[in-house]
């Protein structure tokens, strides 16, 4: 079985000795490095953060070769946190005989294979970092409704910046029994995160789902139309053609929000017209603000299409349901479907795939 990576006490050092990285991490968590600690935008809804990983616990990071997984491994190594990096397709028995959070930083499409390898008694330790992509029904059918989820608003580095994280406006949130561990680990990496209640998490997760489903296709569509490389998210909201592209982004985000509000997961948004309209406006504004916080980012099309059943496909399923309910009326044209066709994705085929994924 793989052994956790830790930092040993040098010979002759006092028993209270701790590595410099741990001392720096402790100061940061204690608030002595406030400059490096952006304030969460949702702090008003945050739950008190208590606990975190106990002494003797090991952080397991599944998907350690990906961008987010690599960054989390780097944070653990820097802070002296015992940890075990695990590839998404192997585990070497690390889940037995260890205790602590299990961070799952894989594509959503790999989750079933990962969950099958984790003993049921460790399911409570799972931390899904796909926040926004996992629907209630999908989790319930797998007995994972009470697992911890996190909606991450950050940019993980690539190339020479691999292992680094950039905060996406302090909007990251976590909910569940291991939420404090998420807050602790991200804080050590300079990313603000709040542990929040279930309803607040649902709102922030929806905003991340909207962003993840809209901006990759907006950037890809811009590439098709201009016959140039994909636009960055900053160019979509504030670029040379900012007025036109921003208006299209707002329309697409609003369309997807209304589909989400019609689904069971987000029924609380339909309390009344004022509630839904206010939530729609907030969600659109926050998606644009997130893009402005990481203006040079270009969403990974390969990842987006690989996870399409959890992203755009879920919305397409909802749009089909709406069409059936209103079959005697002329349904408005779908910008979502039109943009998918423009970038070479068949909406009907994707909706069918999504229906199988969410069985």
N, C-alpha and C positions, 0 to 999 in steps of 0.2 A: 504494500500500500504506500502511496506517495506520502512523504512526510511534510508537515507544514514548514514553511520558511520562517525562521525567527532570527533574532540577534542575540548572541551569547554575551554574558558579562565577562569582561577581560579579567585575567588572573590578577589578584591584588586589588581590584576595584572594590569600593564599599558596596554592601549589600543593597543599598538604595540607589546604586548607579543605574542610569537608563541611557540608551543610545541618544545621541544628539537629535536624531530625527524624531524620536519619541518626545524628547523635551520640547522641541519646536512645536510638535503637534499638540502637546498638552497646553502650551502657552496659547496657541491659536484657539483651541477649544475653550480656554479659560477667558478668552476675550482680550488678551494682551496684544493681539495682532489685529486689531479691529479693522485696519486698513484693508486687510485681505479678506474680510468677511462681509460680502454684500448682503443687504437686508432682503429677506423674502418679501415679495409683493403681497403674498396672501397671509402675512403674519397675523392679521386680525382674526383669521379663522383657524389658526394653528392650535393643535393640542399640546399640552405640556410634554416636553421630551424628557422621559425618564428612562433610566436603564441604559441599554446598549449592550454590546457583547460582554459577557461576564469573563472574569479571569479564567484562563484555561480554554476559552473558546477559540475556534479557528474559523477564519473567513474562507469559504470556498467560493471560487469565481468560475462559473461555467461559461465557456465562450471566451476564454482568456486571450485568444488570438485575434479577436475582433477589436475595433477601435475603442469601444467603451470598456470592454473587458481588459484590454491592455492598459488603459488608463487607471482602472481600479487596482490592478496588480501593482502598477507603479506607485500608487498612493500607499498601498499596504506595505510595500518594501521600504518606502521612504520613512514611514511612520513606525516601522518595527512591529507591525501587526502580524501575528502568525497567520499564514494564508497558504492555500493550495490552489494553484491555477489548474483548471481542467478544460480540456478541449471538449467541444460540443458532442463529439462522437465517441468519447471514452470516459471512464471514471476511475479505473484501477481500484475499485472498492473504497474510495475515499469517503463515501457517505456513511459507511459503517464504522463505528468506533470513534467518531468525531462529534463534536457539538459546536453549534454556532450557526450564523446565517449562511444561506446558500444563495448567492447572487447569480441569477440566470440572465446573462447578457448575450443571448443568442437571437437569431431571427425568430420571429413568431412561428414561422413554418417548421422550426426544429423543436418546438416545445413538447409535443407529444413524446418524441423519442427521449428527451431529457427527463421528463416526469416519470416515464416508465422505469428509469434506472434509479430513481430516488426512493428509498424505502418509505412506506406509507407513514411510519412514525416520525419521519423527518419532514413531511409535507408542511408542517407548521413553520418550519425554518426557511421555506422557499421565499425568495424575493424576486418577483418578476419585474424586470426593468423595461418591459414593453408597454408601460402604462399608456392607456388610451386605446390600445389595440385589442385587449381581451374583454370580451363581452360577458355579462353575467351568466347567460346560458352555457357558454363554453366552459366557464369555470365550474359551474354547478354540476355539470355532467361528469366532471373529472374529480369531484370532491375537493375543489381548491378554492371555494368561495371565501374562505377565511385566510388565505395566504396573503402575504404582504405584496403590495404593488407600488411601483414608483413611476411617476410621469416625469421624465428628465428633460429639462430645458437647458441644454448645454451643447457645446460643440467639442467632440473628441478629435484630437490631432491625428494627422496622417503624415507619412513621410518623415521628414526630419523632426516634426512636432509630435510624432507618435508617442503616446503615453501622457500627453498633456490634456487638460480640460479647460474650456473657457465657459464661464457662466453665461447663461442665456437670459439675463435680466432678473435673476433671483426668484424665478417662478417654479422651480422644481418642488414637487410634493410627494409624500409617501403616506400610505395608510396600511395598518395591519400590525401584527405582533412584533415584527422586526423593523418597524419604521424608524425607531431610534438609531438602529445600526446604519440605516441609509443616511440619515442626517449626519451622523458622526463621520462616516467615511467620505461623503461628499465635502463636508466642511474642511477636512484635512486636505482635499484637493482644490480648495478655494472656490467651491460651488455652494451657494446657499440653497438650503432645502428646509421645508417645514413638514412636520408630522401633523396631518390634518384629519378631520372627521370624514366619514364615508361620503356625505353629500358634497362637501367641498372637494374631495378627491374626484368624484364623478364629474364635477364641472370642469376642473383643471384637466382631467384626462380627456374629456370631450374636446377641449380646446387644442390639446396636443394631437388628437386624432384628426381633427379638422386640418390642422397645419400639415401633418404627415401625408394626408390624402390629397390635399390641394396643391401644395407648393411644388412637389416633384413634377406634377403634370403641367403646371403653369410654366415652370422653367423649361421643360422638354418641349412644350408647345412653342415657346419663344424661339427655341433653336430651329424648329421646323419652319416657322414663319420668316425668320431672318436669315436662314441658311448659314448660321454661325454656331459657335459653341453654345451650350445651354446658358441661359441667363442665370445670374446669381439671384438669391432671394432678395437682396438689397435692390437690385435692378428692377425686380418685379414691383416693389412698393415705392421706390424713390428714384428710379433710373431715368435715363434720357427720355424714354417714353412713359414716364412715371404716371401721368394722368390716365392714359389708356390701360396700361397693365394693372395699375392699382384698382381701377374700377372693375376690371374683369376679376381680379382676386377677391374683391369685396362681394361681387355677385356670386362667385363660386362658393365662397365660404358661407354666405347666407343660405344658398340653396342646400348645401350639405347639412347645415345646422337644422334647417326645417325638417329634413329627412330624419335626422337623429332624434329630434323632439317628438316625432311620431312613433318612435320605437319604445318598447317596454323599459329598456335600461334608463332612459332619460324622461320618463313620464312626468317627473316632478317639474319639468320645464313647461308643462301645459296647464299649470294651475289656472292661469288666465292670460288674456292677450298681452297685458302689460308685462307680466312675468316673462313670457316668451320673447317679446320684442326687446325687452331690456337685456335679457340673457344673450340674445342674438347679437345685439350691438356690442356688448362687452366681449363676447367670444371673437368677433371679427377684429375688434380693436386690439385685443391681446395677441392674436395671430400675426397681425401686422407688426406689432411692437416686438414680438419675438424675432421676426425676420430682420428688423432693424438692429437688433442686438447682435446678430451674427451675419452682417450684410454680405460678406464674401462667400458664404456657404452655397454650395450647389447640391441639392438633395441627390442621394445615390439612387439612380434609376434602377440599377440591378436589385438593390435591396427592396425598393418600393414595389417592383413587379413580383419579386419573390414573396413578399408579404401582402400582395394585392388582395387576397381573399379576406384578410383581416382589416385592410384599409378600404380602398375604393369599392371592393366587392360587397362589403357589408352595406354601404350606402346604396349600391345598385339594387340589392335585395329589398331595401326599404322603398326605393323608388318604384319597383315593380308592384309592391303591395299597395302603394298609393294609387297607381294606375288602375289596379283591379277595383279598388274602392270607388273610383271615379270614372268607371268605364263608359258611362253615358255622357261624359263631358269631355271637352277637348283639353287634354292635359297640356300644360305649357312645355315648350321645348326644353330639354335638359342641357345646360352648358356643360355639366359634368360628363355626360355621355359624348357630347360633341368633341370635347377636348381629348377624351380617351381615344376616340376614333382618329383624331388628328395625329396622335403620337403612336398609332399602330396597335392599340389595344381594343379588342372586341368586347364591348360592354355586355352583350348577351352571354358570351362564353365566360366572362369573368363572374357574372352574377350566378351562373350555374355552378362554377367552381366554389364560390363563396357559400352557396347553399349546402354543398357537401362538407365544407370545412366547419360550418356551424351546426352540423347535425348533433 
